[in-house]
Amino acid sequence: MANVEIYTTMMCGFCARAKNLLNKKSIEFDEIDVTFSDSKRQAMMARSDGRHTVPQIFINGSGIGGCDELLSLEREGRLDDLLSARAP
């Protein structure tokens, strides 16, 4: 099973949508809430090449982008392969 991390904030509809898809697929993920933490947000931005919007989603350490990219991977039929890969 892949290692999935998702950076979120409270009251973020895109975050909720991304988490709903992962939950629907029964995928466990680590949620990092950056709402009140500048250090966590800075870490997120460093990992995501300066992106500051949420969610930022990482599968096995590789940034895939946000909710739109996650949904695109699902529509294209590529998400399940990414999620089934073991973490290195």
N, CA, C and O atoms as a CHARMM CRD file, in Angstrom:
* protein
*
  352
    1    1 MET  N      0.84200  -1.17900   0.00000 PROA 1      0.00000
    2    1 MET  CA     0.00000   0.00000   0.00000 PROA 1      0.00000
    3    1 MET  C      0.88700   1.24100   0.00000 PROA 1      0.00000
    4    1 MET  O      1.91500   1.27900   0.67600 PROA 1      0.00000
    5    2 ALA  N      0.49100   2.23100  -0.74400 PROA 2      0.00000
    6    2 ALA  CA     1.25200   3.47300  -0.86500 PROA 2      0.00000
    7    2 ALA  C      1.17000   4.29800   0.41600 PROA 2      0.00000
    8    2 ALA  O      0.21700   4.19700   1.18800 PROA 2      0.00000
    9    3 ASN  N      2.18600   5.10600   0.61200 PROA 3      0.00000
   10    3 ASN  CA     2.20100   6.08100   1.70000 PROA 3      0.00000
   11    3 ASN  C      1.60500   7.37300   1.13400 PROA 3      0.00000
   12    3 ASN  O      2.17500   7.97400   0.22200 PROA 3      0.00000
   13    4 VAL  N      0.46800   7.79700   1.66900 PROA 4      0.00000
   14    4 VAL  CA    -0.22700   8.97900   1.16400 PROA 4      0.00000
   15    4 VAL  C     -0.24900  10.04800   2.25800 PROA 4      0.00000
   16    4 VAL  O     -0.62800   9.78600   3.39900 PROA 4      0.00000
   17    5 GLU  N      0.16600  11.25100   1.88000 PROA 5      0.00000
   18    5 GLU  CA     0.12600  12.40400   2.78500 PROA 5      0.00000
   19    5 GLU  C     -0.66700  13.50600   2.09100 PROA 5      0.00000
   20    5 GLU  O     -0.54800  13.71500   0.88400 PROA 5      0.00000
   21    6 ILE  N     -1.47700  14.20500   2.87900 PROA 6      0.00000
   22    6 ILE  CA    -2.26900  15.29200   2.31900 PROA 6      0.00000
   23    6 ILE  C     -2.22300  16.47900   3.27600 PROA 6      0.00000
   24    6 ILE  O     -2.61000  16.38000   4.44000 PROA 6      0.00000
   25    7 TYR  N     -1.74300  17.59300   2.75600 PROA 7      0.00000
   26    7 TYR  CA    -1.71000  18.84200   3.51200 PROA 7      0.00000
   27    7 TYR  C     -3.04400  19.54500   3.31200 PROA 7      0.00000
   28    7 TYR  O     -3.50300  19.70300   2.18100 PROA 7      0.00000
   29    8 THR  N     -3.66600  19.96800   4.40800 PROA 8      0.00000
   30    8 THR  CA    -5.01000  20.53500   4.36100 PROA 8      0.00000
   31    8 THR  C     -5.11300  21.78000   5.25000 PROA 8      0.00000
   32    8 THR  O     -4.20500  22.10900   6.01300 PROA 8      0.00000
   33    9 THR  N     -6.25000  22.44900   5.11500 PROA 9      0.00000
   34    9 THR  CA    -6.66100  23.47700   6.07600 PROA 9      0.00000
   35    9 THR  C     -8.11800  23.20200   6.44100 PROA 9      0.00000
   36    9 THR  O     -8.83100  22.47900   5.74500 PROA 9      0.00000
   37   10 MET  N     -8.52800  23.79100   7.53300 PROA 10     0.00000
   38   10 MET  CA    -9.93100  23.66500   7.94000 PROA 10     0.00000
   39   10 MET  C    -10.80300  24.41500   6.93800 PROA 10     0.00000
   40   10 MET  O    -10.37900  25.40900   6.34900 PROA 10     0.00000
   41   11 MET  N    -12.00900  23.93200   6.75700 PROA 11     0.00000
   42   11 MET  CA   -13.01000  24.59300   5.91900 PROA 11     0.00000
   43   11 MET  C    -12.58900  24.70300   4.45700 PROA 11     0.00000
   44   11 MET  O    -12.95400  25.66200   3.77600 PROA 11     0.00000
   45   12 CYS  N    -11.83500  23.74100   3.97900 PROA 12     0.00000
   46   12 CYS  CA   -11.37900  23.72300   2.58900 PROA 12     0.00000
   47   12 CYS  C    -12.18700  22.67700   1.82700 PROA 12     0.00000
   48   12 CYS  O    -12.04600  21.47900   2.06800 PROA 12     0.00000
   49   13 GLY  N    -13.02300  23.13000   0.91900 PROA 13     0.00000
   50   13 GLY  CA   -13.85200  22.21600   0.14800 PROA 13     0.00000
   51   13 GLY  C    -13.04500  21.28200  -0.73900 PROA 13     0.00000
   52   13 GLY  O    -13.40300  20.11400  -0.89200 PROA 13     0.00000
   53   14 PHE  N    -11.96100  21.77800  -1.32400 PROA 14     0.00000
   54   14 PHE  CA   -11.11500  20.92400  -2.15800 PROA 14     0.00000
   55   14 PHE  C    -10.43600  19.84900  -1.32300 PROA 14     0.00000
   56   14 PHE  O    -10.28100  18.71300  -1.77000 PROA 14     0.00000
   57   15 CYS  N    -10.03000  20.21000  -0.10700 PROA 15     0.00000
   58   15 CYS  CA    -9.42800  19.22900   0.80700 PROA 15     0.00000
   59   15 CYS  C    -10.43900  18.14000   1.14000 PROA 15     0.00000
   60   15 CYS  O    -10.11500  16.95300   1.11400 PROA 15     0.00000
   61   16 ALA  N    -11.65500  18.54500   1.45100 PROA 16     0.00000
   62   16 ALA  CA   -12.70400  17.58800   1.79300 PROA 16     0.00000
   63   16 ALA  C    -12.98600  16.65800   0.61300 PROA 16     0.00000
   64   16 ALA  O    -13.18200  15.45700   0.79900 PROA 16     0.00000
   65   17 ARG  N    -13.00700  17.20400  -0.57400 PROA 17     0.00000
   66   17 ARG  CA   -13.28700  16.38900  -1.76300 PROA 17     0.00000
   67   17 ARG  C    -12.18100  15.36200  -1.99200 PROA 17     0.00000
   68   17 ARG  O    -12.46200  14.20300  -2.29900 PROA 17     0.00000
   69   18 ALA  N    -10.93200  15.78200  -1.84500 PROA 18     0.00000
   70   18 ALA  CA    -9.80300  14.86200  -2.01800 PROA 18     0.00000
   71   18 ALA  C     -9.83900  13.76800  -0.95200 PROA 18     0.00000
   72   18 ALA  O     -9.64200  12.59300  -1.26200 PROA 18     0.00000
   73   19 LYS  N    -10.08700  14.14700   0.29300 PROA 19     0.00000
   74   19 LYS  CA   -10.13900  13.16200   1.37100 PROA 19     0.00000
   75   19 LYS  C    -11.31200  12.20900   1.17900 PROA 19     0.00000
   76   19 LYS  O    -11.19400  11.02100   1.48000 PROA 19     0.00000
   77   20 ASN  N    -12.43800  12.70700   0.68400 PROA 20     0.00000
   78   20 ASN  CA   -13.59500  11.84800   0.42200 PROA 20     0.00000
   79   20 ASN  C    -13.26300  10.77900  -0.61400 PROA 20     0.00000
   80   20 ASN  O    -13.65200   9.62200  -0.45600 PROA 20     0.00000
   81   21 LEU  N    -12.54600  11.15800  -1.67300 PROA 21     0.00000
   82   21 LEU  CA   -12.17300  10.17500  -2.68500 PROA 21     0.00000
   83   21 LEU  C    -11.24400   9.11500  -2.08600 PROA 21     0.00000
   84   21 LEU  O    -11.43000   7.92200  -2.32600 PROA 21     0.00000
   85   22 LEU  N    -10.25800   9.54000  -1.31800 PROA 22     0.00000
   86   22 LEU  CA    -9.34100   8.58400  -0.69900 PROA 22     0.00000
   87   22 LEU  C    -10.08400   7.67300   0.27800 PROA 22     0.00000
   88   22 LEU  O     -9.83700   6.46800   0.32000 PROA 22     0.00000
   89   23 ASN  N    -10.99200   8.25200   1.05800 PROA 23     0.00000
   90   23 ASN  CA   -11.78400   7.43100   1.99000 PROA 23     0.00000
   91   23 ASN  C    -12.67400   6.44700   1.23800 PROA 23     0.00000
   92   23 ASN  O    -12.80800   5.29500   1.65100 PROA 23     0.00000
   93   24 LYS  N    -13.27400   6.88600   0.15300 PROA 24     0.00000
   94   24 LYS  CA   -14.13600   6.01900  -0.65700 PROA 24     0.00000
   95   24 LYS  C    -13.35400   4.81500  -1.18000 PROA 24     0.00000
   96   24 LYS  O    -13.89900   3.72000  -1.32100 PROA 24     0.00000
   97   25 LYS  N    -12.07300   5.03400  -1.46400 PROA 25     0.00000
   98   25 LYS  CA   -11.21400   3.96700  -1.95300 PROA 25     0.00000
   99   25 LYS  C    -10.56500   3.18900  -0.80600 PROA 25     0.00000
  100   25 LYS  O     -9.74400   2.30400  -1.04600 PROA 25     0.00000
  101   26 SER  N    -10.92800   3.51300   0.43700 PROA 26     0.00000
  102   26 SER  CA   -10.37100   2.87200   1.63700 PROA 26     0.00000
  103   26 SER  C     -8.85300   3.01100   1.71100 PROA 26     0.00000
  104   26 SER  O     -8.14900   2.07800   2.09500 PROA 26     0.00000
  105   27 ILE  N     -8.36600   4.18800   1.33800 PROA 27     0.00000
  106   27 ILE  CA    -6.93700   4.48500   1.38300 PROA 27     0.00000
  107   27 ILE  C     -6.63300   5.24600   2.66500 PROA 27     0.00000
  108   27 ILE  O     -7.21200   6.29900   2.92800 PROA 27     0.00000
  109   28 GLU  N     -5.72000   4.70200   3.45400 PROA 28     0.00000
  110   28 GLU  CA    -5.27200   5.41000   4.65000 PROA 28     0.00000
  111   28 GLU  C     -4.31400   6.52800   4.23100 PROA 28     0.00000
  112   28 GLU  O     -3.51600   6.36500   3.30800 PROA 28     0.00000
  113   29 PHE  N     -4.40700   7.64800   4.91700 PROA 29     0.00000
  114   29 PHE  CA    -3.51200   8.76300   4.60500 PROA 29     0.00000
  115   29 PHE  C     -3.19000   9.52700   5.87300 PROA 29     0.00000
  116   29 PHE  O     -3.94300   9.51700   6.84700 PROA 29     0.00000
  117   30 ASP  N     -2.04200  10.19000   5.82700 PROA 30     0.00000
  118   30 ASP  CA    -1.64300  11.08500   6.90900 PROA 30     0.00000
  119   30 ASP  C     -2.07300  12.48800   6.52000 PROA 30     0.00000
  120   30 ASP  O     -1.67900  13.00100   5.47300 PROA 30     0.00000
  121   31 GLU  N     -2.88100  13.10300   7.36900 PROA 31     0.00000
  122   31 GLU  CA    -3.34300  14.46600   7.11800 PROA 31     0.00000
  123   31 GLU  C     -2.50300  15.43000   7.94500 PROA 31     0.00000
  124   31 GLU  O     -2.35300  15.26200   9.15600 PROA 31     0.00000
  125   32 ILE  N     -1.96100  16.43600   7.27700 PROA 32     0.00000
  126   32 ILE  CA    -1.17400  17.46400   7.94900 PROA 32     0.00000
  127   32 ILE  C     -1.94100  18.77200   7.79900 PROA 32     0.00000
  128   32 ILE  O     -1.99800  19.35100   6.71400 PROA 32     0.00000
  129   33 ASP  N     -2.52900  19.22700   8.90100 PROA 33     0.00000
  130   33 ASP  CA    -3.32600  20.45600   8.89500 PROA 33     0.00000
  131   33 ASP  C     -2.38900  21.64700   9.07200 PROA 33     0.00000
  132   33 ASP  O     -1.71200  21.76700  10.09300 PROA 33     0.00000
  133   34 VAL  N     -2.35500  22.52200   8.07700 PROA 34     0.00000
  134   34 VAL  CA    -1.45800  23.68000   8.11000 PROA 34     0.00000
  135   34 VAL  C     -2.18700  24.97000   8.49600 PROA 34     0.00000
  136   34 VAL  O     -1.61900  26.05800   8.39900 PROA 34     0.00000
  137   35 THR  N     -3.43500  24.84900   8.93200 PROA 35     0.00000
  138   35 THR  CA    -4.25800  26.02000   9.20700 PROA 35     0.00000
  139   35 THR  C     -3.57400  27.01600  10.14000 PROA 35     0.00000
  140   35 THR  O     -3.52100  28.20900   9.84100 PROA 35     0.00000
  141   36 PHE  N     -3.05800  26.54200  11.24900 PROA 36     0.00000
  142   36 PHE  CA    -2.48400  27.43800  12.25700 PROA 36     0.00000
  143   36 PHE  C     -0.98700  27.23200  12.43900 PROA 36     0.00000
  144   36 PHE  O     -0.43900  27.62300  13.47000 PROA 36     0.00000
  145   37 SER  N     -0.32000  26.63400  11.47600 PROA 37     0.00000
  146   37 SER  CA     1.09100  26.33200  11.63100 PROA 37     0.00000
  147   37 SER  C      1.90900  26.83400  10.44600 PROA 37     0.00000
  148   37 SER  O      1.90000  26.24300   9.36700 PROA 37     0.00000
  149   38 ASP  N      2.61100  27.93400  10.67400 PROA 38     0.00000
  150   38 ASP  CA     3.48300  28.45900   9.62400 PROA 38     0.00000
  151   38 ASP  C      4.59400  27.47800   9.28400 PROA 38     0.00000
  152   38 ASP  O      4.98200  27.37300   8.12000 PROA 38     0.00000
  153   39 SER  N      5.11200  26.76200  10.26800 PROA 39     0.00000
  154   39 SER  CA     6.21000  25.82900   9.99300 PROA 39     0.00000
  155   39 SER  C      5.73100  24.65900   9.12900 PROA 39     0.00000
  156   39 SER  O      6.45500  24.22000   8.23600 PROA 39     0.00000
  157   40 LYS  N      4.53200  24.15400   9.38100 PROA 40     0.00000
  158   40 LYS  CA     3.99700  23.07200   8.54900 PROA 40     0.00000
  159   40 LYS  C      3.70300  23.57100   7.14100 PROA 40     0.00000
  160   40 LYS  O      3.93200  22.85800   6.16400 PROA 40     0.00000
  161   41 ARG  N      3.19800  24.79100   7.04000 PROA 41     0.00000
  162   41 ARG  CA     2.92200  25.35600   5.70900 PROA 41     0.00000
  163   41 ARG  C      4.22900  25.56100   4.94500 PROA 41     0.00000
  164   41 ARG  O      4.29000  25.29600   3.74400 PROA 41     0.00000
  165   42 GLN  N      5.25900  26.02500   5.62100 PROA 42     0.00000
  166   42 GLN  CA     6.55500  26.20400   4.96800 PROA 42     0.00000
  167   42 GLN  C      7.11900  24.86300   4.50000 PROA 42     0.00000
  168   42 GLN  O      7.69200  24.77300   3.41400 PROA 42     0.00000
  169   43 ALA  N      6.95600  23.82000   5.32100 PROA 43     0.00000
  170   43 ALA  CA     7.40800  22.48000   4.93400 PROA 43     0.00000
  171   43 ALA  C      6.64800  22.00000   3.70500 PROA 43     0.00000
  172   43 ALA  O      7.23700  21.42200   2.79200 PROA 43     0.00000
  173   44 MET  N      5.33500  22.24100   3.68300 PROA 44     0.00000
  174   44 MET  CA     4.51400  21.87000   2.53300 PROA 44     0.00000
  175   44 MET  C      5.00800  22.58700   1.28600 PROA 44     0.00000
  176   44 MET  O      5.15900  21.96700   0.23300 PROA 44     0.00000
  177   45 MET  N      5.25900  23.87900   1.39300 PROA 45     0.00000
  178   45 MET  CA     5.69700  24.66200   0.24600 PROA 45     0.00000
  179   45 MET  C      7.06400  24.20100  -0.25200 PROA 45     0.00000
  180   45 MET  O      7.31500  24.17600  -1.45600 PROA 45     0.00000
  181   46 ALA  N      7.94100  23.83600   0.67400 PROA 46     0.00000
  182   46 ALA  CA     9.26100  23.34400   0.28400 PROA 46     0.00000
  183   46 ALA  C      9.14300  22.02900  -0.48300 PROA 46     0.00000
  184   46 ALA  O      9.85700  21.81200  -1.46300 PROA 46     0.00000
  185   47 ARG  N      8.25900  21.17200  -0.04500 PROA 47     0.00000
  186   47 ARG  CA     8.07500  19.86400  -0.70000 PROA 47     0.00000
  187   47 ARG  C      7.36400  19.98900  -2.03800 PROA 47     0.00000
  188   47 ARG  O      7.55700  19.15300  -2.92000 PROA 47     0.00000
  189   48 SER  N      6.54600  21.01900  -2.20100 PROA 48     0.00000
  190   48 SER  CA     5.70000  21.12500  -3.39500 PROA 48     0.00000
  191   48 SER  C      6.17500  22.20700  -4.36400 PROA 48     0.00000
  192   48 SER  O      5.37500  22.77900  -5.10400 PROA 48     0.00000
  193   49 ASP  N      7.46400  22.48100  -4.35500 PROA 49     0.00000
  194   49 ASP  CA     8.04000  23.46900  -5.27700 PROA 49     0.00000
  195   49 ASP  C      7.38800  24.84000  -5.16300 PROA 49     0.00000
  196   49 ASP  O      7.16000  25.50900  -6.17200 PROA 49     0.00000
  197   50 GLY  N      7.08800  25.26200  -3.93100 PROA 50     0.00000
  198   50 GLY  CA     6.56600  26.59600  -3.68400 PROA 50     0.00000
  199   50 GLY  C      5.06100  26.73400  -3.75400 PROA 50     0.00000
  200   50 GLY  O      4.54000  27.82700  -3.53300 PROA 50     0.00000
  201   51 ARG  N      4.34800  25.67000  -4.05300 PROA 51     0.00000
  202   51 ARG  CA     2.87900  25.77800  -4.09500 PROA 51     0.00000
  203   51 ARG  C      2.36400  26.06600  -2.69100 PROA 51     0.00000
  204   51 ARG  O      2.81400  25.46800  -1.71300 PROA 51     0.00000
  205   52 HSD  N      1.42100  26.98500  -2.61000 PROA 52     0.00000
  206   52 HSD  CA     0.90600  27.38300  -1.29400 PROA 52     0.00000
  207   52 HSD  C     -0.56300  27.05100  -1.10500 PROA 52     0.00000
  208   52 HSD  O     -1.11400  27.26400  -0.02500 PROA 52     0.00000
  209   53 THR  N     -1.20000  26.53100  -2.14400 PROA 53     0.00000
  210   53 THR  CA    -2.61500  26.17900  -2.03700 PROA 53     0.00000
  211   53 THR  C     -2.76300  24.76900  -1.47200 PROA 53     0.00000
  212   53 THR  O     -1.85900  23.94000  -1.57600 PROA 53     0.00000
  213   54 VAL  N     -3.91600  24.52200  -0.87600 PROA 54     0.00000
  214   54 VAL  CA    -4.21600  23.20200  -0.34700 PROA 54     0.00000
  215   54 VAL  C     -5.41900  22.64600  -1.08800 PROA 54     0.00000
  216   54 VAL  O     -6.24600  23.40600  -1.59200 PROA 54     0.00000
  217   55 PRO  N     -5.52100  21.34400  -1.15600 PROA 55     0.00000
  218   55 PRO  CA    -4.58500  20.38700  -0.59900 PROA 55     0.00000
  219   55 PRO  C     -3.33900  20.23900  -1.47100 PROA 55     0.00000
  220   55 PRO  O     -3.35300  20.55000  -2.66200 PROA 55     0.00000
  221   56 GLN  N     -2.28600  19.76700  -0.86100 PROA 56     0.00000
  222   56 GLN  CA    -1.11300  19.27900  -1.57900 PROA 56     0.00000
  223   56 GLN  C     -1.00100  17.81100  -1.20200 PROA 56     0.00000
  224   56 GLN  O     -0.96400  17.46800  -0.02000 PROA 56     0.00000
  225   57 ILE  N     -0.94700  16.95500  -2.19700 PROA 57     0.00000
  226   57 ILE  CA    -1.02500  15.51100  -1.97600 PROA 57     0.00000
  227   57 ILE  C      0.26300  14.85300  -2.44900 PROA 57     0.00000
  228   57 ILE  O      0.77800  15.15100  -3.52700 PROA 57     0.00000
  229   58 PHE  N      0.76800  13.95100  -1.61400 PROA 58     0.00000
  230   58 PHE  CA     1.99300  13.21900  -1.91400 PROA 58     0.00000
  231   58 PHE  C      1.70200  11.73000  -1.83000 PROA 58     0.00000
  232   58 PHE  O      1.10900  11.25700  -0.86000 PROA 58     0.00000
  233   59 ILE  N      2.11900  11.00200  -2.84300 PROA 59     0.00000
  234   59 ILE  CA     1.98900   9.54700  -2.86000 PROA 59     0.00000
  235   59 ILE  C      3.39400   8.97500  -2.95800 PROA 59     0.00000
  236   59 ILE  O      4.11800   9.21300  -3.92400 PROA 59     0.00000
  237   60 ASN  N      3.76000   8.21200  -1.93100 PROA 60     0.00000
  238   60 ASN  CA     5.11700   7.66100  -1.83500 PROA 60     0.00000
  239   60 ASN  C      6.18100   8.74100  -1.98400 PROA 60     0.00000
  240   60 ASN  O      7.21100   8.53600  -2.62700 PROA 60     0.00000
  241   61 GLY  N      5.91300   9.89700  -1.37600 PROA 61     0.00000
  242   61 GLY  CA     6.88200  10.98700  -1.35500 PROA 61     0.00000
  243   61 GLY  C      6.88400  11.88600  -2.56800 PROA 61     0.00000
  244   61 GLY  O      7.54400  12.92500  -2.55900 PROA 61     0.00000
  245   62 SER  N      6.15900  11.51600  -3.61900 PROA 62     0.00000
  246   62 SER  CA     6.10500  12.33300  -4.83200 PROA 62     0.00000
  247   62 SER  C      4.85000  13.19100  -4.82900 PROA 62     0.00000
  248   62 SER  O      3.74300  12.69300  -4.62500 PROA 62     0.00000
  249   63 GLY  N      5.03300  14.47400  -5.05500 PROA 63     0.00000
  250   63 GLY  CA     3.90500  15.38700  -5.11000 PROA 63     0.00000
  251   63 GLY  C      3.10800  15.17900  -6.38400 PROA 63     0.00000
  252   63 GLY  O      3.66400  15.18300  -7.48300 PROA 63     0.00000
  253   64 ILE  N      1.80200  14.99600  -6.23200 PROA 64     0.00000
  254   64 ILE  CA     0.94900  14.84900  -7.41900 PROA 64     0.00000
  255   64 ILE  C      0.16200  16.12500  -7.68200 PROA 64     0.00000
  256   64 ILE  O     -0.47900  16.24800  -8.72500 PROA 64     0.00000
  257   65 GLY  N      0.20000  17.07800  -6.75100 PROA 65     0.00000
  258   65 GLY  CA    -0.56400  18.30700  -6.89200 PROA 65     0.00000
  259   65 GLY  C     -1.70900  18.33600  -5.90600 PROA 65     0.00000
  260   65 GLY  O     -1.59500  17.85800  -4.77800 PROA 65     0.00000
  261   66 GLY  N     -2.81000  18.90300  -6.34900 PROA 66     0.00000
  262   66 GLY  CA    -3.95200  19.08500  -5.46200 PROA 66     0.00000
  263   66 GLY  C     -5.13900  18.21800  -5.83800 PROA 66     0.00000
  264   66 GLY  O     -4.99200  17.16200  -6.45300 PROA 66     0.00000
  265   67 CYS  N     -6.29800  18.68000  -5.46200 PROA 67     0.00000
  266   67 CYS  CA    -7.53900  17.93900  -5.68000 PROA 67     0.00000
  267   67 CYS  C     -7.79800  17.71300  -7.16800 PROA 67     0.00000
  268   67 CYS  O     -8.16100  16.60600  -7.56700 PROA 67     0.00000
  269   68 ASP  N     -7.61800  18.74000  -7.98700 PROA 68     0.00000
  270   68 ASP  CA    -7.87900  18.59300  -9.42400 PROA 68     0.00000
  271   68 ASP  C     -7.00300  17.50800 -10.03100 PROA 68     0.00000
  272   68 ASP  O     -7.46900  16.71800 -10.85100 PROA 68     0.00000
  273   69 GLU  N     -5.73600  17.46600  -9.63400 PROA 69     0.00000
  274   69 GLU  CA    -4.82700  16.46000 -10.17200 PROA 69     0.00000
  275   69 GLU  C     -5.19500  15.06100  -9.68900 PROA 69     0.00000
  276   69 GLU  O     -5.10200  14.09200 -10.44200 PROA 69     0.00000
  277   70 LEU  N     -5.61400  14.96200  -8.42000 PROA 70     0.00000
  278   70 LEU  CA    -6.05400  13.67800  -7.87900 PROA 70     0.00000
  279   70 LEU  C     -7.26200  13.16300  -8.65200 PROA 70     0.00000
  280   70 LEU  O     -7.31400  11.99000  -9.02300 PROA 70     0.00000
  281   71 LEU  N     -8.22600  14.03700  -8.89100 PROA 71     0.00000
  282   71 LEU  CA    -9.42400  13.64100  -9.63300 PROA 71     0.00000
  283   71 LEU  C     -9.09900  13.29400 -11.08200 PROA 71     0.00000
  284   71 LEU  O     -9.71800  12.39600 -11.65300 PROA 71     0.00000
  285   72 SER  N     -8.14500  13.98700 -11.68100 PROA 72     0.00000
  286   72 SER  CA    -7.72600  13.66700 -13.04700 PROA 72     0.00000
  287   72 SER  C     -7.10200  12.28200 -13.11700 PROA 72     0.00000
  288   72 SER  O     -7.38600  11.50900 -14.03200 PROA 72     0.00000
  289   73 LEU  N     -6.24400  11.97100 -12.14100 PROA 73     0.00000
  290   73 LEU  CA    -5.64400  10.64200 -12.09200 PROA 73     0.00000
  291   73 LEU  C     -6.72200   9.56900 -11.98300 PROA 73     0.00000
  292   73 LEU  O     -6.61700   8.50900 -12.60100 PROA 73     0.00000
  293   74 GLU  N     -7.75000   9.84700 -11.20100 PROA 74     0.00000
  294   74 GLU  CA    -8.85500   8.90100 -11.04300 PROA 74     0.00000
  295   74 GLU  C     -9.61000   8.73800 -12.36700 PROA 74     0.00000
  296   74 GLU  O     -9.89100   7.61500 -12.78400 PROA 74     0.00000
  297   75 ARG  N     -9.93700   9.84400 -13.02100 PROA 75     0.00000
  298   75 ARG  CA   -10.66500   9.78700 -14.30000 PROA 75     0.00000
  299   75 ARG  C     -9.86700   9.03900 -15.36700 PROA 75     0.00000
  300   75 ARG  O    -10.44000   8.31300 -16.18000 PROA 75     0.00000
  301   76 GLU  N     -8.55400   9.21600 -15.36500 PROA 76     0.00000
  302   76 GLU  CA    -7.68000   8.58900 -16.36100 PROA 76     0.00000
  303   76 GLU  C     -7.38800   7.12200 -16.03700 PROA 76     0.00000
  304   76 GLU  O     -6.77100   6.41700 -16.83600 PROA 76     0.00000
  305   77 GLY  N     -7.83400   6.66400 -14.85700 PROA 77     0.00000
  306   77 GLY  CA    -7.59400   5.28400 -14.46900 PROA 77     0.00000
  307   77 GLY  C     -6.18600   5.00900 -13.98200 PROA 77     0.00000
  308   77 GLY  O     -5.76700   3.85200 -13.93400 PROA 77     0.00000
  309   78 ARG  N     -5.44700   6.04600 -13.62100 PROA 78     0.00000
  310   78 ARG  CA    -4.05700   5.87500 -13.17700 PROA 78     0.00000
  311   78 ARG  C     -3.88700   5.92900 -11.66400 PROA 78     0.00000
  312   78 ARG  O     -2.82300   5.57800 -11.15200 PROA 78     0.00000
  313   79 LEU  N     -4.91400   6.36300 -10.94000 PROA 79     0.00000
  314   79 LEU  CA    -4.78000   6.54700  -9.49700 PROA 79     0.00000
  315   79 LEU  C     -4.59600   5.22000  -8.76500 PROA 79     0.00000
  316   79 LEU  O     -3.75900   5.12300  -7.86700 PROA 79     0.00000
  317   80 ASP  N     -5.35800   4.20800  -9.13000 PROA 80     0.00000
  318   80 ASP  CA    -5.26800   2.93600  -8.43000 PROA 80     0.00000
  319   80 ASP  C     -3.87000   2.33200  -8.51200 PROA 80     0.00000
  320   80 ASP  O     -3.39000   1.74800  -7.54100 PROA 80     0.00000
  321   81 ASP  N     -3.22100   2.46700  -9.65000 PROA 81     0.00000
  322   81 ASP  CA    -1.84900   1.95900  -9.77200 PROA 81     0.00000
  323   81 ASP  C     -0.90700   2.68700  -8.82700 PROA 81     0.00000
  324   81 ASP  O     -0.06500   2.06500  -8.18100 PROA 81     0.00000
  325   82 LEU  N     -1.04900   4.00200  -8.74600 PROA 82     0.00000
  326   82 LEU  CA    -0.20200   4.78000  -7.82600 PROA 82     0.00000
  327   82 LEU  C     -0.45600   4.37700  -6.38000 PROA 82     0.00000
  328   82 LEU  O      0.47900   4.25600  -5.58800 PROA 82     0.00000
  329   83 LEU  N     -1.72500   4.16900  -6.04000 PROA 83     0.00000
  330   83 LEU  CA    -2.08700   3.86000  -4.66500 PROA 83     0.00000
  331   83 LEU  C     -1.74000   2.43000  -4.26400 PROA 83     0.00000
  332   83 LEU  O     -1.61500   2.12700  -3.07700 PROA 83     0.00000
  333   84 SER  N     -1.58800   1.56300  -5.24100 PROA 84     0.00000
  334   84 SER  CA    -1.26400   0.17300  -4.91100 PROA 84     0.00000
  335   84 SER  C      0.23400  -0.07100  -4.81900 PROA 84     0.00000
  336   84 SER  O      0.66600  -1.12000  -4.34000 PROA 84     0.00000
  337   85 ALA  N      1.02800   0.89300  -5.27800 PROA 85     0.00000
  338   85 ALA  CA     2.48900   0.73900  -5.22500 PROA 85     0.00000
  339   85 ALA  C      2.96900   0.87000  -3.78900 PROA 85     0.00000
  340   85 ALA  O      2.53100   1.74800  -3.04600 PROA 85     0.00000
  341   86 ARG  N      3.86400  -0.00600  -3.42000 PROA 86     0.00000
  342   86 ARG  CA     4.43400   0.05900  -2.07200 PROA 86     0.00000
  343   86 ARG  C      5.37200   1.24700  -1.95800 PROA 86     0.00000
  344   86 ARG  O      6.04500   1.63800  -2.91200 PROA 86     0.00000
  345   87 ALA  N      5.39100   1.80200  -0.76700 PROA 87     0.00000
  346   87 ALA  CA     6.32800   2.89100  -0.48400 PROA 87     0.00000
  347   87 ALA  C      7.74900   2.32700  -0.49600 PROA 87     0.00000
  348   87 ALA  O      7.98500   1.22700   0.00500 PROA 87     0.00000
  349   88 PRO  N      8.69300   3.07500  -1.06700 PROA 88     0.00000
  350   88 PRO  CA    10.07900   2.58300  -1.10900 PROA 88     0.00000
  351   88 PRO  C     10.69600   2.49000   0.27200 PROA 88     0.00000
  352   88 PRO  O     11.85400   2.09400   0.40600 PROA 88     0.00000
